[in-house]
Amino acid sequence: MKKALLTAALVALTVPALQACFPLVATGVTVGVMAALDRRPVGVQTDDETIEWKASSRISDKFGKEAHVNVTSYNRKVLISGEVPNDEAKARIGEIVRGTEGVQGIWNELVIGAAASLSGRSNDTYITSKVKARFVDAGQFSANHVKVVTEASTVFLLGIVNEREAQAAINVARTTSGVRKVVNVMEVVGEAETKRLDSSQANANEQKPAPAPAPVESPTAR
């Protein structure tokens, strides 16, 4: 059941990248499912989203279209990927991200060179979807515990995992067609710690009150 739920969530997250018109209700349900299966507390997930938004906005204000930069925050640690015109820009972007509120560490993986083409970015999205799907098919760990980011066919892996899960994720990513290189930036903890995190998240989800039903408008009420 859990595998089927996760598969549906991953498919739903992939579809918007290929098809603009996707029901907002389905997206909301998907986000809820993915959040419930995440090892990060909801507050940390929110912090990561805020960090990504703030850092991306500041980089855009400073560099505009001069650089193609993706900011991915996981457990308040940030992966910076993409292409920039020179070393100075790479260093400055690193400073901007490091100075963003809440950031506890960065991996500056920016490449000096021309920005990736639209076709190249589409291929990266496709590779990401393939790696995620193969995580589910392999069934060696919960696919939602490893975040996948692809830049120029290089796959970056983020997450909070134990050693067994990390090795399984790396092996799956390395053997996925189209992947040129795998960079491991996962946070590896002990098996006991991953079990504790999973248990804590399960307990937190059980304690959440059921959402109130939406009010139904009477057909005669206007």
PyMOL commands that set and color helices and strands:
alter all, ss='L'
color gray80, all
select helices_A, chain A and resi 2-18+24-36+42-66+87-98+118-138+143-145+163-174+191-207
alter helices_A, ss='H'
color red, helices_A
select strands_A, chain A and resi 68-74+77-84+105-108+111-112+146-151+154-161+181-184+187-188
alter strands_A, ss='S'
color yellow, strands_A
deselect
rebuild
show_as cartoon
